[in-house]
Amino acid sequence: MKNKIKVYRAMHDLTQQGLADAIDINRQTILAIEKGRYVPSLDLAFKIARFFGVGVEDIFIYEDPANKPPLK
């Protein structure tokens, strides 16, 4: 899942560690989410959005797998 966490962190002058500390998770989780290697739970997605004062849809971009081209 694509996301704009890095953009929001930059706007708030936050490191991955700073965000992780603020929402009580580890930095590696933030890194994995930013890189698209980990899809956060709905609870965590809301927690991140709430921290930045925006909606979940402002940070996370849902990509419908049905609209993706097949792998070659």
PQR file of N, CA, C, O and H, with PARSE charges and radii, in Angstrom:
ATOM      1  N   MET A   1       0.846  -1.170   0.000 -0.4000 1.5000
ATOM      2  CA  MET A   1       0.000   0.000   0.000 -0.0000 2.0000
ATOM      3  C   MET A   1       0.896   1.238   0.000  0.5500 1.7000
ATOM      4  O   MET A   1       1.813   1.357   0.812 -0.5500 1.4000
ATOM      5  N   LYS A   2       0.618   2.142  -0.910 -0.4000 1.5000
ATOM      6  CA  LYS A   2       1.380   3.379  -0.958 -0.0000 2.0000
ATOM      7  C   LYS A   2       0.917   4.304   0.168  0.5500 1.7000
ATOM      8  O   LYS A   2      -0.217   4.225   0.642 -0.5500 1.4000
ATOM      9  H   LYS A   2      -0.128   2.045  -1.570  0.4000 1.0000
ATOM     10  N   ASN A   3       1.832   5.184   0.578 -0.4000 1.5000
ATOM     11  CA  ASN A   3       1.477   6.114   1.642 -0.0000 2.0000
ATOM     12  C   ASN A   3       2.326   7.371   1.559  0.5500 1.7000
ATOM     13  O   ASN A   3       3.310   7.430   0.822 -0.5500 1.4000
ATOM     14  H   ASN A   3       2.753   5.248   0.193  0.4000 1.0000
ATOM     15  N   LYS A   4       1.927   8.368   2.324 -0.4000 1.5000
ATOM     16  CA  LYS A   4       2.618   9.657   2.351 -0.0000 2.0000
ATOM     17  C   LYS A   4       3.200   9.948   3.733  0.5500 1.7000
ATOM     18  O   LYS A   4       3.343  11.109   4.118 -0.5500 1.4000
ATOM     19  H   LYS A   4       1.127   8.321   2.923  0.4000 1.0000
ATOM     20  N   ILE A   5       3.533   8.906   4.470 -0.4000 1.5000
ATOM     21  CA  ILE A   5       4.054   9.112   5.823 -0.0000 2.0000
ATOM     22  C   ILE A   5       5.330   9.935   5.790  0.5500 1.7000
ATOM     23  O   ILE A   5       5.503  10.847   6.599 -0.5500 1.4000
ATOM     24  H   ILE A   5       3.417   7.963   4.157  0.4000 1.0000
ATOM     25  N   LYS A   6       6.218   9.624   4.869 -0.4000 1.5000
ATOM     26  CA  LYS A   6       7.485  10.360   4.779 -0.0000 2.0000
ATOM     27  C   LYS A   6       7.235  11.847   4.525  0.5500 1.7000
ATOM     28  O   LYS A   6       7.919  12.698   5.092 -0.5500 1.4000
ATOM     29  H   LYS A   6       6.078   8.883   4.212  0.4000 1.0000
ATOM     30  N   VAL A   7       6.264  12.156   3.681 -0.4000 1.5000
ATOM     31  CA  VAL A   7       5.912  13.549   3.387 -0.0000 2.0000
ATOM     32  C   VAL A   7       5.408  14.243   4.646  0.5500 1.7000
ATOM     33  O   VAL A   7       5.829  15.355   4.964 -0.5500 1.4000
ATOM     34  H   VAL A   7       5.708  11.464   3.220  0.4000 1.0000
ATOM     35  N   TYR A   8       4.507  13.580   5.354 -0.4000 1.5000
ATOM     36  CA  TYR A   8       3.967  14.174   6.583 -0.0000 2.0000
ATOM     37  C   TYR A   8       5.033  14.300   7.665  0.5500 1.7000
ATOM     38  O   TYR A   8       5.026  15.260   8.435 -0.5500 1.4000
ATOM     39  H   TYR A   8       4.165  12.676   5.096  0.4000 1.0000
ATOM     40  N   ARG A   9       5.944  13.342   7.726 -0.4000 1.5000
ATOM     41  CA  ARG A   9       7.045  13.452   8.702 -0.0000 2.0000
ATOM     42  C   ARG A   9       7.903  14.670   8.385  0.5500 1.7000
ATOM     43  O   ARG A   9       8.296  15.412   9.285 -0.5500 1.4000
ATOM     44  H   ARG A   9       5.950  12.562   7.100  0.4000 1.0000
ATOM     45  N   ALA A  10       8.192  14.872   7.097 -0.4000 1.5000
ATOM     46  CA  ALA A  10       9.009  16.019   6.680 -0.0000 2.0000
ATOM     47  C   ALA A  10       8.298  17.343   6.997  0.5500 1.7000
ATOM     48  O   ALA A  10       8.930  18.299   7.447 -0.5500 1.4000
ATOM     49  H   ALA A  10       7.873  14.269   6.366  0.4000 1.0000
ATOM     50  N   MET A  11       7.007  17.388   6.764 -0.4000 1.5000
ATOM     51  CA  MET A  11       6.234  18.611   7.049 -0.0000 2.0000
ATOM     52  C   MET A  11       6.263  18.946   8.533  0.5500 1.7000
ATOM     53  O   MET A  11       6.169  20.115   8.908 -0.5500 1.4000
ATOM     54  H   MET A  11       6.494  16.611   6.399  0.4000 1.0000
ATOM     55  N   HIS A  12       6.393  17.933   9.379 -0.4000 1.5000
ATOM     56  CA  HIS A  12       6.403  18.131  10.831 -0.0000 2.0000
ATOM     57  C   HIS A  12       7.812  18.019  11.419  0.5500 1.7000
ATOM     58  O   HIS A  12       7.989  17.993  12.637 -0.5500 1.4000
ATOM     59  H   HIS A  12       6.470  16.984   9.075  0.4000 1.0000
ATOM     60  N   ASP A  13       8.816  17.953  10.528 -0.4000 1.5000
ATOM     61  CA  ASP A  13      10.216  17.856  10.938 -0.0000 2.0000
ATOM     62  C   ASP A  13      10.436  16.713  11.932  0.5500 1.7000
ATOM     63  O   ASP A  13      11.042  16.890  12.989 -0.5500 1.4000
ATOM     64  H   ASP A  13       8.672  17.974   9.538  0.4000 1.0000
ATOM     65  N   LEU A  14       9.927  15.538  11.560 -0.4000 1.5000
ATOM     66  CA  LEU A  14      10.021  14.350  12.414 -0.0000 2.0000
ATOM     67  C   LEU A  14      10.869  13.272  11.767  0.5500 1.7000
ATOM     68  O   LEU A  14      10.791  13.058  10.557 -0.5500 1.4000
ATOM     69  H   LEU A  14       9.434  15.394  10.702  0.4000 1.0000
ATOM     70  N   THR A  15      11.664  12.604  12.553 -0.4000 1.5000
ATOM     71  CA  THR A  15      12.383  11.427  12.091 -0.0000 2.0000
ATOM     72  C   THR A  15      11.458  10.223  12.213  0.5500 1.7000
ATOM     73  O   THR A  15      10.385  10.305  12.812 -0.5500 1.4000
ATOM     74  H   THR A  15      11.727  12.778  13.536  0.4000 1.0000
ATOM     75  N   GLN A  16      11.889   9.107  11.636 -0.4000 1.5000
ATOM     76  CA  GLN A  16      11.120   7.873  11.818 -0.0000 2.0000
ATOM     77  C   GLN A  16      11.036   7.539  13.303  0.5500 1.7000
ATOM     78  O   GLN A  16       9.984   7.134  13.798 -0.5500 1.4000
ATOM     79  H   GLN A  16      12.760   9.041  11.149  0.4000 1.0000
ATOM     80  N   GLN A  17      12.146   7.712  14.005 -0.4000 1.5000
ATOM     81  CA  GLN A  17      12.166   7.412  15.444 -0.0000 2.0000
ATOM     82  C   GLN A  17      11.230   8.332  16.207  0.5500 1.7000
ATOM     83  O   GLN A  17      10.536   7.897  17.126 -0.5500 1.4000
ATOM     84  H   GLN A  17      13.001   8.041  13.602  0.4000 1.0000
ATOM     85  N   GLY A  18      11.211   9.603  15.829 -0.4000 1.5000
ATOM     86  CA  GLY A  18      10.319  10.563  16.496 -0.0000 2.0000
ATOM     87  C   GLY A  18       8.860  10.185  16.352  0.5500 1.7000
ATOM     88  O   GLY A  18       8.096  10.256  17.315 -0.5500 1.4000
ATOM     89  H   GLY A  18      11.775   9.957  15.083  0.4000 1.0000
ATOM     90  N   LEU A  19       8.470   9.782  15.145 -0.4000 1.5000
ATOM     91  CA  LEU A  19       7.086   9.357  14.922 -0.0000 2.0000
ATOM     92  C   LEU A  19       6.800   8.068  15.679  0.5500 1.7000
ATOM     93  O   LEU A  19       5.757   7.924  16.316 -0.5500 1.4000
ATOM     94  H   LEU A  19       9.091   9.725  14.364  0.4000 1.0000
ATOM     95  N   ALA A  20       7.737   7.139  15.599 -0.4000 1.5000
ATOM     96  CA  ALA A  20       7.557   5.860  16.295 -0.0000 2.0000
ATOM     97  C   ALA A  20       7.367   6.071  17.793  0.5500 1.7000
ATOM     98  O   ALA A  20       6.486   5.468  18.404 -0.5500 1.4000
ATOM     99  H   ALA A  20       8.584   7.256  15.081  0.4000 1.0000
ATOM    100  N   ASP A  21       8.192   6.925  18.376 -0.4000 1.5000
ATOM    101  CA  ASP A  21       8.066   7.213  19.811 -0.0000 2.0000
ATOM    102  C   ASP A  21       6.718   7.858  20.131  0.5500 1.7000
ATOM    103  O   ASP A  21       6.095   7.549  21.147 -0.5500 1.4000
ATOM    104  H   ASP A  21       8.908   7.416  17.879  0.4000 1.0000
ATOM    105  N   ALA A  22       6.278   8.754  19.252 -0.4000 1.5000
ATOM    106  CA  ALA A  22       5.029   9.487  19.502 -0.0000 2.0000
ATOM    107  C   ALA A  22       3.805   8.576  19.479  0.5500 1.7000
ATOM    108  O   ALA A  22       2.833   8.820  20.195 -0.5500 1.4000
ATOM    109  H   ALA A  22       6.783   9.005  18.427  0.4000 1.0000
ATOM    110  N   ILE A  23       3.850   7.531  18.661 -0.4000 1.5000
ATOM    111  CA  ILE A  23       2.680   6.650  18.581 -0.0000 2.0000
ATOM    112  C   ILE A  23       2.954   5.275  19.187  0.5500 1.7000
ATOM    113  O   ILE A  23       2.165   4.345  19.024 -0.5500 1.4000
ATOM    114  H   ILE A  23       4.639   7.333  18.079  0.4000 1.0000
ATOM    115  N   ASP A  24       4.066   5.162  19.875 -0.4000 1.5000
ATOM    116  CA  ASP A  24       4.401   3.979  20.664 -0.0000 2.0000
ATOM    117  C   ASP A  24       4.535   2.687  19.842  0.5500 1.7000
ATOM    118  O   ASP A  24       3.965   1.650  20.181 -0.5500 1.4000
ATOM    119  H   ASP A  24       4.707   5.918  20.006  0.4000 1.0000
ATOM    120  N   ILE A  25       5.308   2.789  18.750 -0.4000 1.5000
ATOM    121  CA  ILE A  25       5.686   1.602  17.987 -0.0000 2.0000
ATOM    122  C   ILE A  25       7.185   1.701  17.729  0.5500 1.7000
ATOM    123  O   ILE A  25       7.812   2.682  18.128 -0.5500 1.4000
ATOM    124  H   ILE A  25       5.770   3.632  18.475  0.4000 1.0000
ATOM    125  N   ASN A  26       7.772   0.701  17.067 -0.4000 1.5000
ATOM    126  CA  ASN A  26       9.208   0.797  16.822 -0.0000 2.0000
ATOM    127  C   ASN A  26       9.508   1.411  15.456  0.5500 1.7000
ATOM    128  O   ASN A  26       8.667   1.402  14.556 -0.5500 1.4000
ATOM    129  H   ASN A  26       7.263  -0.096  16.742  0.4000 1.0000
ATOM    130  N   ARG A  27      10.717   1.942  15.322 -0.4000 1.5000
ATOM    131  CA  ARG A  27      11.132   2.634  14.108 -0.0000 2.0000
ATOM    132  C   ARG A  27      11.091   1.714  12.893  0.5500 1.7000
ATOM    133  O   ARG A  27      10.757   2.151  11.792 -0.5500 1.4000
ATOM    134  H   ARG A  27      11.399   1.949  16.053  0.4000 1.0000
ATOM    135  N   GLN A  28      11.427   0.451  13.088 -0.4000 1.5000
ATOM    136  CA  GLN A  28      11.428  -0.488  11.976 -0.0000 2.0000
ATOM    137  C   GLN A  28      10.035  -0.648  11.364  0.5500 1.7000
ATOM    138  O   GLN A  28       9.905  -0.881  10.162 -0.5500 1.4000
ATOM    139  H   GLN A  28      11.699   0.096  13.983  0.4000 1.0000
ATOM    140  N   THR A  29       9.016  -0.526  12.179 -0.4000 1.5000
ATOM    141  CA  THR A  29       7.644  -0.609  11.667 -0.0000 2.0000
ATOM    142  C   THR A  29       7.352   0.584  10.770  0.5500 1.7000
ATOM    143  O   THR A  29       6.764   0.426   9.701 -0.5500 1.4000
ATOM    144  H   THR A  29       9.123  -0.337  13.155  0.4000 1.0000
ATOM    145  N   ILE A  30       7.757   1.775  11.197 -0.4000 1.5000
ATOM    146  CA  ILE A  30       7.572   2.975  10.371 -0.0000 2.0000
ATOM    147  C   ILE A  30       8.303   2.801   9.042  0.5500 1.7000
ATOM    148  O   ILE A  30       7.746   3.082   7.981 -0.5500 1.4000
ATOM    149  H   ILE A  30       8.235   1.903  12.066  0.4000 1.0000
ATOM    150  N   LEU A  31       9.540   2.341   9.102 -0.4000 1.5000
ATOM    151  CA  LEU A  31      10.336   2.118   7.896 -0.0000 2.0000
ATOM    152  C   LEU A  31       9.631   1.141   6.952  0.5500 1.7000
ATOM    153  O   LEU A  31       9.514   1.406   5.756 -0.5500 1.4000
ATOM    154  H   LEU A  31       9.993   2.113   9.964  0.4000 1.0000
ATOM    155  N   ALA A  32       9.168   0.027   7.482 -0.4000 1.5000
ATOM    156  CA  ALA A  32       8.505  -0.989   6.662 -0.0000 2.0000
ATOM    157  C   ALA A  32       7.217  -0.461   6.027  0.5500 1.7000
ATOM    158  O   ALA A  32       6.915  -0.779   4.876 -0.5500 1.4000
ATOM    159  H   ALA A  32       9.263  -0.189   8.454  0.4000 1.0000
ATOM    160  N   ILE A  33       6.465   0.337   6.770 -0.4000 1.5000
ATOM    161  CA  ILE A  33       5.234   0.921   6.225 -0.0000 2.0000
ATOM    162  C   ILE A  33       5.588   1.896   5.106  0.5500 1.7000
ATOM    163  O   ILE A  33       4.990   1.855   4.030 -0.5500 1.4000
ATOM    164  H   ILE A  33       6.710   0.595   7.705  0.4000 1.0000
ATOM    165  N   GLU A  34       6.561   2.773   5.359 -0.4000 1.5000
ATOM    166  CA  GLU A  34       6.966   3.762   4.353 -0.0000 2.0000
ATOM    167  C   GLU A  34       7.432   3.088   3.070  0.5500 1.7000
ATOM    168  O   GLU A  34       7.147   3.578   1.977 -0.5500 1.4000
ATOM    169  H   GLU A  34       7.047   2.807   6.233  0.4000 1.0000
ATOM    170  N   LYS A  35       8.138   1.979   3.188 -0.4000 1.5000
ATOM    171  CA  LYS A  35       8.669   1.270   2.021 -0.0000 2.0000
ATOM    172  C   LYS A  35       7.622   0.375   1.353  0.5500 1.7000
ATOM    173  O   LYS A  35       7.888  -0.211   0.304 -0.5500 1.4000
ATOM    174  H   LYS A  35       8.369   1.581   4.076  0.4000 1.0000
ATOM    175  N   GLY A  36       6.433   0.267   1.956 -0.4000 1.5000
ATOM    176  CA  GLY A  36       5.382  -0.563   1.387 -0.0000 2.0000
ATOM    177  C   GLY A  36       5.570  -2.048   1.641  0.5500 1.7000
ATOM    178  O   GLY A  36       4.933  -2.876   0.990 -0.5500 1.4000
ATOM    179  H   GLY A  36       6.216   0.743   2.808  0.4000 1.0000
ATOM    180  N   ARG A  37       6.439  -2.390   2.582 -0.4000 1.5000
ATOM    181  CA  ARG A  37       6.685  -3.800   2.900 -0.0000 2.0000
ATOM    182  C   ARG A  37       5.751  -4.317   3.981  0.5500 1.7000
ATOM    183  O   ARG A  37       5.682  -5.522   4.226 -0.5500 1.4000
ATOM    184  H   ARG A  37       6.957  -1.717   3.110  0.4000 1.0000
ATOM    185  N   TYR A  38       5.034  -3.406   4.628 -0.4000 1.5000
ATOM    186  CA  TYR A  38       4.132  -3.791   5.716 -0.0000 2.0000
ATOM    187  C   TYR A  38       2.878  -2.941   5.612  0.5500 1.7000
ATOM    188  O   TYR A  38       2.955  -1.715   5.534 -0.5500 1.4000
ATOM    189  H   TYR A  38       5.090  -2.428   4.429  0.4000 1.0000
ATOM    190  N   VAL A  39       1.737  -3.585   5.612 -0.4000 1.5000
ATOM    191  CA  VAL A  39       0.459  -2.875   5.599 -0.0000 2.0000
ATOM    192  C   VAL A  39      -0.011  -2.797   7.045  0.5500 1.7000
ATOM    193  O   VAL A  39      -0.232  -3.823   7.688 -0.5500 1.4000
ATOM    194  H   VAL A  39       1.674  -4.581   5.676  0.4000 1.0000
ATOM    195  N   PRO A  40      -0.162  -1.570   7.559 -0.5600 1.5000
ATOM    196  CA  PRO A  40      -0.545  -1.433   8.965  0.2800 2.0000
ATOM    197  C   PRO A  40      -1.983  -1.883   9.204  0.5500 1.7000
ATOM    198  O   PRO A  40      -2.821  -1.874   8.302 -0.5500 1.4000
ATOM    199  N   SER A  41      -2.238  -2.273  10.439 -0.4000 1.5000
ATOM    200  CA  SER A  41      -3.616  -2.587  10.826 -0.0000 2.0000
ATOM    201  C   SER A  41      -4.436  -1.305  10.713  0.5500 1.7000
ATOM    202  O   SER A  41      -3.889  -0.203  10.678 -0.5500 1.4000
ATOM    203  H   SER A  41      -1.558  -2.280  11.172  0.4000 1.0000
ATOM    204  N   LEU A  42      -5.730  -1.465  10.659 -0.4000 1.5000
ATOM    205  CA  LEU A  42      -6.616  -0.309  10.594 -0.0000 2.0000
ATOM    206  C   LEU A  42      -6.411   0.581  11.818  0.5500 1.7000
ATOM    207  O   LEU A  42      -6.407   1.808  11.712 -0.5500 1.4000
ATOM    208  H   LEU A  42      -6.175  -2.360  10.688  0.4000 1.0000
ATOM    209  N   ASP A  43      -6.242  -0.044  12.969 -0.4000 1.5000
ATOM    210  CA  ASP A  43      -6.013   0.698  14.205 -0.0000 2.0000
ATOM    211  C   ASP A  43      -4.749   1.556  14.102  0.5500 1.7000
ATOM    212  O   ASP A  43      -4.761   2.730  14.472 -0.5500 1.4000
ATOM    213  H   ASP A  43      -6.245  -1.040  13.055  0.4000 1.0000
ATOM    214  N   LEU A  44      -3.669   0.973  13.601 -0.4000 1.5000
ATOM    215  CA  LEU A  44      -2.421   1.715  13.471 -0.0000 2.0000
ATOM    216  C   LEU A  44      -2.527   2.802  12.412  0.5500 1.7000
ATOM    217  O   LEU A  44      -1.991   3.895  12.598 -0.5500 1.4000
ATOM    218  H   LEU A  44      -3.659   0.019  13.300  0.4000 1.0000
ATOM    219  N   ALA A  45      -3.204   2.526  11.314 -0.4000 1.5000
ATOM    220  CA  ALA A  45      -3.393   3.532  10.268 -0.0000 2.0000
ATOM    221  C   ALA A  45      -4.134   4.748  10.826  0.5500 1.7000
ATOM    222  O   ALA A  45      -3.766   5.887  10.541 -0.5500 1.4000
ATOM    223  H   ALA A  45      -3.639   1.638  11.163  0.4000 1.0000
ATOM    224  N   PHE A  46      -5.176   4.502  11.618 -0.4000 1.5000
ATOM    225  CA  PHE A  46      -5.914   5.607  12.234 -0.0000 2.0000
ATOM    226  C   PHE A  46      -5.051   6.350  13.250  0.5500 1.7000
ATOM    227  O   PHE A  46      -5.136   7.572  13.369 -0.5500 1.4000
ATOM    228  H   PHE A  46      -5.475   3.576  11.849  0.4000 1.0000
ATOM    229  N   LYS A  47      -4.236   5.620  13.970 -0.4000 1.5000
ATOM    230  CA  LYS A  47      -3.357   6.232  14.967 -0.0000 2.0000
ATOM    231  C   LYS A  47      -2.368   7.193  14.295  0.5500 1.7000
ATOM    232  O   LYS A  47      -2.130   8.297  14.785 -0.5500 1.4000
ATOM    233  H   LYS A  47      -4.168   4.627  13.874  0.4000 1.0000
ATOM    234  N   ILE A  48      -1.802   6.761  13.175 -0.4000 1.5000
ATOM    235  CA  ILE A  48      -0.865   7.607  12.426 -0.0000 2.0000
ATOM    236  C   ILE A  48      -1.590   8.836  11.888  0.5500 1.7000
ATOM    237  O   ILE A  48      -1.102   9.956  12.034 -0.5500 1.4000
ATOM    238  H   ILE A  48      -1.995   5.865  12.777  0.4000 1.0000
ATOM    239  N   ALA A  49      -2.735   8.638  11.275 -0.4000 1.5000
ATOM    240  CA  ALA A  49      -3.499   9.755  10.721 -0.0000 2.0000
ATOM    241  C   ALA A  49      -3.909  10.735  11.810  0.5500 1.7000
ATOM    242  O   ALA A  49      -3.800  11.949  11.634 -0.5500 1.4000
ATOM    243  H   ALA A  49      -3.132   7.728  11.157  0.4000 1.0000
ATOM    244  N   ARG A  50      -4.380  10.210  12.931 -0.4000 1.5000
ATOM    245  CA  ARG A  50      -4.799  11.054  14.046 -0.0000 2.0000
ATOM    246  C   ARG A  50      -3.633  11.893  14.565  0.5500 1.7000
ATOM    247  O   ARG A  50      -3.804  13.062  14.913 -0.5500 1.4000
ATOM    248  H   ARG A  50      -4.469   9.224  13.075  0.4000 1.0000
ATOM    249  N   PHE A  51      -2.440  11.282  14.613 -0.4000 1.5000
ATOM    250  CA  PHE A  51      -1.260  12.004  15.080 -0.0000 2.0000
ATOM    251  C   PHE A  51      -1.004  13.241  14.213  0.5500 1.7000
ATOM    252  O   PHE A  51      -0.675  14.312  14.722 -0.5500 1.4000
ATOM    253  H   PHE A  51      -2.301  10.333  14.330  0.4000 1.0000
ATOM    254  N   PHE A  52      -1.161  13.076  12.895 -0.4000 1.5000
ATOM    255  CA  PHE A  52      -0.917  14.200  11.986 -0.0000 2.0000
ATOM    256  C   PHE A  52      -2.139  15.097  11.809  0.5500 1.7000
ATOM    257  O   PHE A  52      -2.059  16.135  11.153 -0.5500 1.4000
ATOM    258  H   PHE A  52      -1.428  12.206  12.480  0.4000 1.0000
ATOM    259  N   GLY A  53      -3.260  14.705  12.388 -0.4000 1.5000
ATOM    260  CA  GLY A  53      -4.464  15.525  12.313 -0.0000 2.0000
ATOM    261  C   GLY A  53      -5.135  15.504  10.947  0.5500 1.7000
ATOM    262  O   GLY A  53      -5.754  16.483  10.530 -0.5500 1.4000
ATOM    263  H   GLY A  53      -3.325  13.861  12.921  0.4000 1.0000
ATOM    264  N   VAL A  54      -5.003  14.371  10.252 -0.4000 1.5000
ATOM    265  CA  VAL A  54      -5.613  14.231   8.928 -0.0000 2.0000
ATOM    266  C   VAL A  54      -6.395  12.921   8.871  0.5500 1.7000
ATOM    267  O   VAL A  54      -6.344  12.116   9.801 -0.5500 1.4000
ATOM    268  H   VAL A  54      -4.500  13.575  10.591  0.4000 1.0000
ATOM    269  N   GLY A  55      -7.110  12.718   7.780 -0.4000 1.5000
ATOM    270  CA  GLY A  55      -7.835  11.477   7.589 -0.0000 2.0000
ATOM    271  C   GLY A  55      -6.918  10.373   7.077  0.5500 1.7000
ATOM    272  O   GLY A  55      -5.876  10.647   6.483 -0.5500 1.4000
ATOM    273  H   GLY A  55      -7.151  13.372   7.025  0.4000 1.0000
ATOM    274  N   VAL A  56      -7.305   9.150   7.306 -0.4000 1.5000
ATOM    275  CA  VAL A  56      -6.520   8.001   6.848 -0.0000 2.0000
ATOM    276  C   VAL A  56      -6.293   8.083   5.337  0.5500 1.7000
ATOM    277  O   VAL A  56      -5.209   7.770   4.845 -0.5500 1.4000
ATOM    278  H   VAL A  56      -8.152   8.928   7.788  0.4000 1.0000
ATOM    279  N   GLU A  57      -7.328   8.506   4.611 -0.4000 1.5000
ATOM    280  CA  GLU A  57      -7.221   8.572   3.154 -0.0000 2.0000
ATOM    281  C   GLU A  57      -6.249   9.656   2.680  0.5500 1.7000
ATOM    282  O   GLU A  57      -5.841   9.651   1.518 -0.5500 1.4000
ATOM    283  H   GLU A  57      -8.209   8.760   5.011  0.4000 1.0000
ATOM    284  N   ASP A  58      -5.877  10.575   3.558 -0.4000 1.5000
ATOM    285  CA  ASP A  58      -4.877  11.586   3.206 -0.0000 2.0000
ATOM    286  C   ASP A  58      -3.461  11.012   3.254  0.5500 1.7000
ATOM    287  O   ASP A  58      -2.565  11.527   2.584 -0.5500 1.4000
ATOM    288  H   ASP A  58      -6.208  10.579   4.502  0.4000 1.0000
ATOM    289  N   ILE A  59      -3.253   9.977   4.021 -0.4000 1.5000
ATOM    290  CA  ILE A  59      -1.931   9.381   4.181 -0.0000 2.0000
ATOM    291  C   ILE A  59      -1.777   8.089   3.386  0.5500 1.7000
ATOM    292  O   ILE A  59      -0.733   7.853   2.777 -0.5500 1.4000
ATOM    293  H   ILE A  59      -3.981   9.559   4.565  0.4000 1.0000
ATOM    294  N   PHE A  60      -2.799   7.263   3.389 -0.4000 1.5000
ATOM    295  CA  PHE A  60      -2.704   5.958   2.740 -0.0000 2.0000
ATOM    296  C   PHE A  60      -3.479   5.948   1.432  0.5500 1.7000
ATOM    297  O   PHE A  60      -4.614   6.418   1.362 -0.5500 1.4000
ATOM    298  H   PHE A  60      -3.647   7.454   3.884  0.4000 1.0000
ATOM    299  N   ILE A  61      -2.846   5.402   0.393 -0.4000 1.5000
ATOM    300  CA  ILE A  61      -3.445   5.348  -0.935 -0.0000 2.0000
ATOM    301  C   ILE A  61      -3.774   3.902  -1.257  0.5500 1.7000
ATOM    302  O   ILE A  61      -2.883   3.069  -1.419 -0.5500 1.4000
ATOM    303  H   ILE A  61      -1.923   5.020   0.450  0.4000 1.0000
ATOM    304  N   TYR A  62      -5.056   3.617  -1.347 -0.4000 1.5000
ATOM    305  CA  TYR A  62      -5.490   2.251  -1.662 -0.0000 2.0000
ATOM    306  C   TYR A  62      -5.354   2.015  -3.157  0.5500 1.7000
ATOM    307  O   TYR A  62      -5.820   2.815  -3.968 -0.5500 1.4000
ATOM    308  H   TYR A  62      -5.780   4.293  -1.216  0.4000 1.0000
ATOM    309  N   GLU A  63      -4.715   0.918  -3.512 -0.4000 1.5000
ATOM    310  CA  GLU A  63      -4.597   0.522  -4.912 -0.0000 2.0000
ATOM    311  C   GLU A  63      -5.389  -0.758  -5.097  0.5500 1.7000
ATOM    312  O   GLU A  63      -5.085  -1.784  -4.488 -0.5500 1.4000
ATOM    313  H   GLU A  63      -4.336   0.268  -2.854  0.4000 1.0000
ATOM    314  N   ASP A  64      -6.390  -0.691  -5.929 -0.4000 1.5000
ATOM    315  CA  ASP A  64      -7.227  -1.863  -6.196 -0.0000 2.0000
ATOM    316  C   ASP A  64      -6.421  -2.883  -6.992  0.5500 1.7000
ATOM    317  O   ASP A  64      -6.016  -2.604  -8.121 -0.5500 1.4000
ATOM    318  H   ASP A  64      -6.638   0.142  -6.424  0.4000 1.0000
ATOM    319  N   PRO A  65      -6.182  -4.072  -6.411 -0.5600 1.5000
ATOM    320  CA  PRO A  65      -5.388  -5.078  -7.130  0.2800 2.0000
ATOM    321  C   PRO A  65      -6.012  -5.493  -8.461  0.5500 1.7000
ATOM    322  O   PRO A  65      -5.304  -5.956  -9.355 -0.5500 1.4000
ATOM    323  N   ALA A  66      -7.310  -5.336  -8.599 -0.4000 1.5000
ATOM    324  CA  ALA A  66      -7.983  -5.710  -9.856 -0.0000 2.0000
ATOM    325  C   ALA A  66      -7.574  -4.786 -10.999  0.5500 1.7000
ATOM    326  O   ALA A  66      -7.687  -5.156 -12.168 -0.5500 1.4000
ATOM    327  H   ALA A  66      -7.885  -4.960  -7.872  0.4000 1.0000
ATOM    328  N   ASN A  67      -7.100  -3.587 -10.668 -0.4000 1.5000
ATOM    329  CA  ASN A  67      -6.720  -2.622 -11.713 -0.0000 2.0000
ATOM    330  C   ASN A  67      -5.230  -2.669 -12.041  0.5500 1.7000
ATOM    331  O   ASN A  67      -4.768  -1.911 -12.894 -0.5500 1.4000
ATOM    332  H   ASN A  67      -7.008  -3.287  -9.719  0.4000 1.0000
ATOM    333  N   LYS A  68      -4.480  -3.533 -11.390 -0.4000 1.5000
ATOM    334  CA  LYS A  68      -3.052  -3.624 -11.671 -0.0000 2.0000
ATOM    335  C   LYS A  68      -2.810  -4.539 -12.869  0.5500 1.7000
ATOM    336  O   LYS A  68      -3.480  -5.558 -13.034 -0.5500 1.4000
ATOM    337  H   LYS A  68      -4.856  -4.148 -10.698  0.4000 1.0000
ATOM    338  N   PRO A  69      -1.847  -4.161 -13.696 -0.5600 1.5000
ATOM    339  CA  PRO A  69      -1.545  -5.044 -14.840  0.2800 2.0000
ATOM    340  C   PRO A  69      -0.880  -6.332 -14.349  0.5500 1.7000
ATOM    341  O   PRO A  69      -0.215  -6.316 -13.313 -0.5500 1.4000
ATOM    342  N   PRO A  70      -1.041  -7.426 -15.056 -0.5600 1.5000
ATOM    343  CA  PRO A  70      -0.429  -8.692 -14.626  0.2800 2.0000
ATOM    344  C   PRO A  70       1.091  -8.612 -14.709  0.5500 1.7000
ATOM    345  O   PRO A  70       1.642  -7.867 -15.520 -0.5500 1.4000
ATOM    346  N   LEU A  71       1.757  -9.385 -13.864 -0.4000 1.5000
ATOM    347  CA  LEU A  71       3.213  -9.455 -13.898 -0.0000 2.0000
ATOM    348  C   LEU A  71       3.647 -10.266 -15.106  0.5500 1.7000
ATOM    349  O   LEU A  71       2.982 -11.230 -15.487 -0.5500 1.4000
ATOM    350  H   LEU A  71       1.310  -9.990 -13.206  0.4000 1.0000
ATOM    351  N   LYS A  72       4.756  -9.878 -15.703 -0.4000 1.5000
ATOM    352  CA  LYS A  72       5.254 -10.589 -16.887 -0.0000 2.0000
ATOM    353  C   LYS A  72       6.378 -11.499 -16.530  0.5500 1.7000
ATOM    354  O   LYS A  72       6.923 -12.178 -17.400 -0.5500 1.4000
ATOM    355  H   LYS A  72       5.296  -9.096 -15.394  0.4000 1.0000
TER
END
